[in-house]
Amino acid sequence: MKYETSQNLSREEFKRLFGVKRETFAQMMELMKQSAKSKGKGGVKAKLSLEDQILVTLQYWREYRTYFHIANDWEVSESTICRAVKKVENVLIKSEKFRLAGKKSLWQEQHPALIAIDVTETKVERPKHHQKRFYSGKKKHHALKAQLVVDLTNLKIICTAYGNGHQHDFSLFKASGVRFHSQTQGLADKGYQGLQNLHPNSLIPIKKPKNGSLSKDDKRFNRQLARQRIAIEHVNRRLKIFKILSLPYRNRRRRFGLRCNLIAAIYNFEVSLPASKNCSPLS
């Protein structure tokens, strides 16, 4: 759907189709104009306008169809779609508007009071080499892992880290170099056994002892912790409305982290927007 046609859509229809609000699209458009202006005039005129290039990129993330199918809809070549997607991604990732705070912000004076950490997996096609490195025994398929650290006070994603499917969640945490402020309370699931040795002010579920059972107090503690941690699961769900993160990832793996970071930053941008009665962030 070209930009002129998308103008006829309601706010809700626009978001359902492209996955972002009109305010987010407008901010993307401003960044694309600034980038085009800095490069000056000249060269061959692009087959797609700046508006259409953004819509193509959003459509690719949202639906994750092949370049071939999207190119047929827009009546251009596959290479044109590929160049447009990479161009938009490169412009957005370099901007300040669509960038995560980063793990250094966890140590600043204005550190978050309560954070949650979790790992989500995205299935990938079986690699030709080093298959064992990407095989997730938990999911029984080859995968890439994305670690999210979320501020539970405002539900914004602070930082991310990435690993292969075979890597344990806690091993990914240690490799990421993420450390919390001593006054920040961290919440995690059972995959982070040993987190309290690195960060004493953290809570993880109590494991059932071997050949034993949990007491009522232990079960009550686990339920209360799960109620607090469920927010990060909702964040994962909101990111995965973009099918590029929920369907098997077909592209080269080296660009996976860039796209995850961009979608996470877009989510943060929409969380900061004034609340709408009919539309929640990336819902």
C-alpha positions, 0 to 999 in steps of 0.5 A, spaced: 500 500 500 503 506 497 503 512 502 497 516 498 493 510 499 495 509 507 492 516 508 485 514 507 486 509 513 484 510 520 489 511 526 487 504 528 487 501 521 494 504 520 497 501 526 494 494 525 497 494 518 504 497 519 505 496 526 506 503 529 502 509 530 502 515 525 506 519 530 512 514 529 511 514 522 512 522 522 518 521 526 521 516 521 519 521 516 523 526 519 529 522 520 529 520 513 528 527 510 534 530 514 539 524 512 537 525 504 538 533 505 545 532 508 547 527 502 545 533 497 541 532 491 544 528 485 544 521 483 539 517 480 532 518 482 529 513 487 523 508 484 520 509 491 519 515 495 521 516 502 514 515 505 514 509 501 521 506 503 519 507 510 512 503 509 516 498 505 520 497 511 515 496 516 511 492 512 517 487 511 518 487 519 510 486 520 509 481 515 516 478 514 514 476 507 519 475 502 522 481 498 519 477 492 512 478 494 513 485 497 516 487 490 510 484 486 505 488 490 509 495 489 511 493 482 519 494 483 524 489 483 527 485 489 533 489 489 529 495 490 526 493 496 532 490 499 536 497 498 530 500 501 529 496 507 537 496 509 537 504 507 531 505 512 534 501 518 541 504 517 538 511 518 534 509 524 539 506 528 544 512 527 539 516 530 538 518 537 530 518 537 530 510 536 536 508 540 536 504 547 539 507 553 544 502 554 547 498 560 551 504 562 544 507 564 543 502 569 549 505 573 547 512 573 545 516 578 538 516 575 538 508 575 531 504 575 529 502 582 526 495 579 528 491 573 526 485 570 531 480 565 528 475 560 530 471 554 526 470 548 528 466 542 527 466 535 527 460 531 532 460 525 533 455 519 538 450 520 545 452 519 550 449 514 555 449 519 556 449 527 549 446 528 550 444 535 551 452 537 545 454 535 540 448 537 536 450 543 534 444 547 529 447 551 525 449 544 528 443 540 530 447 534 535 452 532 534 459 534 537 465 536 536 468 543 535 476 545 536 478 552 531 484 554 532 488 561 526 492 562 525 498 567 518 495 570 516 502 573 515 505 565 516 498 561 521 501 557 527 496 554 533 499 557 538 494 553 539 488 549 544 482 548 544 476 543 546 469 543 546 463 540 540 458 541 545 453 545 547 458 550 544 458 557 540 464 559 545 465 565 551 464 561 548 470 556 547 474 562 554 474 564 557 474 557 553 481 556 556 484 561 550 487 564 550 489 572 545 493 576 546 498 581 546 496 588 540 499 590 536 496 583 532 490 585 532 485 579 527 480 578 528 473 573 526 466 572 529 460 574 534 460 568 538 465 572 540 461 578 546 464 581 544 471 579 544 473 587 551 471 587 553 477 582 547 481 584 545 480 591 539 485 591 535 480 586 529 475 586 528 469 583 523 463 584 524 458 589 526 451 586 522 445 588 527 441 592 529 434 589 524 429 592 521 434 596 515 439 595 515 447 596 512 450 602 506 454 602 510 460 603 515 458 598 509 458 593 506 464 595 513 468 594 513 464 587 506 467 585 508 474 587 514 474 583 511 471 577 505 477 578 511 482 578 515 479 572 509 478 567 510 485 565 516 483 561 512 477 558 507 482 555 513 486 552 516 480 549 509 479 546 508 486 543 515 486 540 513 480 536 507 483 533 513 484 528 513 477 524 520 478 523 521 476 530 516 471 531 517 467 525 523 463 523 528 468 521 531 467 514 536 473 513 543 473 515 544 472 522 549 478 523 543 483 522 538 480 527 541 484 533 540 491 529 533 489 527 531 487 534 534 493 537 530 498 532 524 494 534 525 495 541 527 502 540 520 503 536 517 500 542 520 505 547 518 511 543 511 509 543 511 508 550 513 515 551 507 517 547 501 520 550 496 514 552 491 513 547 484 510 549 483 505 543 491 503 542 496 501 547 504 501 545 505 496 539 499 492 541 
